[in-house]
């Protein structure tokens, strides 16, 4: 199993997934971007049809890119060990 790339590939996948999940969850806290909550007429738990639906595509793209590059980095690290 020493010459196999299965172990570095598995390590890279798991480390990349972990980095992507952490980036998706905590990226706003790391960068200091805190959005102020707006006061609206409806409570926070209810649907307000006047407000547009919020999409987090930038967070998803950031998490995917960080996970991919961290996976590549850890694949290189584990394959050279």
Secondary structure, 3 states (H helix, E strand, C coil): CCCCCHHHHHHHHHHHHHHHHHHHHHHHHHHCCCCCCCCCCCCCCCCCCCCCCCCCHHHHHHHHHHHHHHHHHHHHHHHCC
